[in-house]
């Protein structure tokens, strides 16, 4: 019995080991799992802490960036408002300056008009002064010439004597001087008439008619008016203007019917023959 006891113990131990072996293996795995789970939990805790820390940092950064963005946005808004205000101020200044420029332009235009008027007035004054100066000079020259000229009756009688003596060139100069120096005397009409007579005799009928007209226009009641109109009619006929000449002759007859000139006019009209139909009218 003593020899079988060890074997029995061994057999029991073996049976017990067999029975306990699976439980031990299971417990070991559980322990390992628990250990791994603990490690995972620890890692998760660390990761959560790290994540929380990083999130805090990110939150800080986001808040800082947001704050900076808000500040930049506020600065931009203020800058935009400042720019808008400056633009409005400048627009107002531009409008004001434009108004001032327009006012200056209007003033300039008005000044130009006034200057043009003043220039015209100045030119008129200069022209008037020049005209007055010319008239004064002419008057002085005439006064000097008159002072140097012979007395009117002496000059006229000298011219008439030369005319009667056939000195037509000398008489022409003397009658012209008389009209130049004494154009408003009673004998000026006679001087014009004798000048016309000299021109008529020379065949210059146009010039003669001009001087006859001067007698008729300036001295219509003078003692040479009838003769001037008669000789004007003769000169017109000589120029081939028979109708106009005949008209002048009829005027002589009508105005001075009992004069020698009227008789000469009738004789001339008879020699001319019947008047043309237009002349009868």
Secondary structure, DSSP 4 states (H G I P E B T S, - for coil): -HHHHHHHHHHHHHHHHHHHHHHHHHHHHHHHHHHHHHHHHHHHHHHHHHHHHHHHHHHHHHHHHHHHHHHHHHHHHHHHHHHHHHHHHHHHHHHHHHHHHHHHHHHHHHHHHHHHHHHHHHHHHHHHHHHHHHHHHHHHHHHHHHHHSPPHHHHHHHHHHHHHTT-HHHHHHHHHHHHHH-TTSTTHHHHHHHHHHHHHHTT-HHHHHHHHHHHHHH-TTSTTHHHHHHHHHHHHHHTT-HHHHHHHHHHHHHHSTTSHHHHHHHHHHHHH-SPPHHHH-
